[in-house]
Amino acid sequence: MSAAMVEQIRERLRQALQPAELEVVDEGYKHAGHANEGKGHFHVRIVSAAFAGQLPIKRHRQVYAALQGLMDNGIHALSIDARVPGER
């Protein structure tokens, strides 16, 4: 399930935001002892020109919009690092 979910997240983000760089990491192992232990915890690092001129909150909203339907249906927690190409 986890590998399939990682690929589904990647595909949705590729289609919606055409990233120059994209990394999706399953971080379920970091959440031992928490609700939904080991399930649905992911980190996304995405670099896309689609974020140009956007505040971080807007960038996160764009990521969440691309993943609509997966939140609470496979994704329990999501951390996001969203940047514009060349931004540090």
Contact map, one row per residue, 1 for C-alpha under 8 A:
1111100000000000000000000000000000000000000000000000000000000000000000000000000000000000
1111110000000000000000000100000000000011000000000000000000000000000000000000000000000000
1111111000000000000000000000000000000000000000000000000000000000000000000000000000000000
1111111100000000000000000000000000000000000000000000000000000000000000000000000000000000
1111111110000000000000000000000000000000000000000000000000000000000000000100000000000000
0111111111000000000000011100000000000000000000000000000000000000000000000000000000000000
0011111111100000000000000000000000000000000000000000000000000000000000000000000000000000
0001111111110000000000000000000000000000000000000000000000000000000000000000000000000000
0000111111111000000000010000000000000000000000000000000000000000001000000000000000000000
0000011111111100000001110000000000000000000000000000000000000000000000000000000000000000
0000001111111110000000000000000000000000000000000000000000000000000000000000000000000000
0000000111111111000000000000000000000000000000000000000000000000011000000000000000000000
0000000011111111111000000000000000000000000000000000000000000010011000000000000000000000
0000000001111111111000000000000000000000000000000000000000000000000000000000000000000000
0000000000111111110000000000000000000000000000000000000000000000000000000000000000000000
0000000000011111110000000000000000000000000000000000000000000000010000000000000000000000
0000000000001111111000000000000000000000000000010100000000000000000000000000000000000000
0000000000001111111100000000000000000000000000010100000000000000000000000000000000000000
0000000000001100111111000000000000000000000001111000000000000000000000000000000000000000
0000000000000000011111000000000000000000000001111000000000000000000000000000000000001000
0000000000000000001111100000000000000000000011110000000000000000000000000000000000000000
0000000001000000001111110000000000000000000111100000000000000000000000000000000000000000
0000000001000000000011111000000000000000001111000000000000000000000000000000000000000000
0000010011000000000001111100000000000000011110000000000000000000000000000000000000000000
0000010000000000000000111110000000000000011100000000000000000000000000000000000000000000
0100010000000000000000011111100000000001111000000000000000000000000000000000000000000000
0000000000000000000000001111111000000100111000000000000000000000000000000000000000000000
0000000000000000000000000111111100001111110000000000000000000000000000000000000000000000
0000000000000000000000000111111100001100000000000000000000000000000000000000000000000000
0000000000000000000000000011111100000100000000000000000000000000000000000000000000000000
0000000000000000000000000011111111001100100000000000000000000000000000000000000000000000
0000000000000000000000000001111111001100000000000000000000000000000000000000000000000000
0000000000000000000000000000001111101000000000000000000000000000000000000000000000000000
0000000000000000000000000000001111111000000000000000000000000000000000000000000000000000
0000000000000000000000000000000011111000000000000000000000000000000000000000000000000000
0000000000000000000000000000000001111111000000000000000000000000000000000001000000000000
0000000000000000000000000001101111111110000000000000000000000000000000000000000000000000
0000000000000000000000000011111100011111100000000000000000000000000000000000000000000000
0100000000000000000000000001000000011111100000000000000000000000000000000111000000000000
0100000000000000000000000101000000010111110000000000000000000000000000000111100000000000
0000000000000000000000000111001000000111111000000000000000000000000000000011110000000000
0000000000000000000000011111000000000001111100000000000000000000000000000010111000000000
0000000000000000000000111110000000000000111110000000000000000000000000000000011110000000
0000000000000000000001111000000000000000011111000000000000000000000000000000011111000000
0000000000000000000011110000000000000000001111100000000000000000000000000000000111000000
0000000000000000001111100000000000000000000111110000000000000000000000000000000111100000
0000000000000000001111000000000000000000000011111000000000000000000000000000000001111000
0000000000000000111110000000000000000000000001111111000000000000000000000000000001111000
0000000000000000001100000000000000000000000000111111000000000000000000000000000000011000
0000000000000000110000000000000000000000000000011111000000000000000000000000000000010000
0000000000000000000000000000000000000000000000011111110000100000000000000000000001110000
0000000000000000000000000000000000000000000000011111110000000000000000000000000000010000
0000000000000000000000000000000000000000000000000011111000000000000000000000000000000000
0000000000000000000000000000000000000000000000000011111111100000000000000000000000000000
0000000000000000000000000000000000000000000000000000111111100000000000000000000000000000
0000000000000000000000000000000000000000000000000000011111110000000000000000000001000000
0000000000000000000000000000000000000000000000000000011111111000000000000000000000000000
0000000000000000000000000000000000000000000000000000011111111100000000000000000000000000
0000000000000000000000000000000000000000000000000010011111111110000000000000000001000000
0000000000000000000000000000000000000000000000000000000111111111000000000000000101000000
0000000000000000000000000000000000000000000000000000000011111111100000000000000000000000
0000000000000000000000000000000000000000000000000000000001111111110000000000000000000000
0000000000001000000000000000000000000000000000000000000000111111111000000000000000000000
0000000000000000000000000000000000000000000000000000000000011111111100100000000000000000
0000000000000000000000000000000000000000000000000000000000001111111100000000000000000000
0000000000011001000000000000000000000000000000000000000000000111111100000000000000000000
0000000010011000000000000000000000000000000000000000000000000011111111100000000000000000
0000000000000000000000000000000000000000000000000000000000000001111111100000000000000000
0000000000000000000000000000000000000000000000000000000000000000001111111000000000000000
0000000000000000000000000000000000000000000000000000000000000000001111111110000000000000
0000000000000000000000000000000000000000000000000000000000000001001111111111000000000000
0000000000000000000000000000000000000000000000000000000000000000000011111111000000000000
0000000000000000000000000000000000000000000000000000000000000000000011111111000000000000
0000100000000000000000000000000000000011000000000000000000000000000001111111000000000000
0000000000000000000000000000000000000011110000000000000000000000000001111111110000000000
0000000000000000000000000000000000010011100000000000000000000000000000111111110000000000
0000000000000000000000000000000000000001110000000000000000000000000000000011111000000000
0000000000000000000000000000000000000000111100000000000000000000000000000011111100000000
0000000000000000000000000000000000000000011100000000000000000000000000000000111110000000
0000000000000000000000000000000000000000001111000000000000010000000000000000011111000000
0000000000000000000000000000000000000000001111000000000000000000000000000000001111100000
0000000000000000000000000000000000000000000111110010000100110000000000000000000111110000
0000000000000000000000000000000000000000000001110010000000000000000000000000000011111011
0000000000000000000000000000000000000000000000111111000000000000000000000000000001111110
0000000000000000000100000000000000000000000000111000000000000000000000000000000000111110
0000000000000000000000000000000000000000000000000000000000000000000000000000000000011111
0000000000000000000000000000000000000000000000000000000000000000000000000000000000111111
0000000000000000000000000000000000000000000000000000000000000000000000000000000000100111
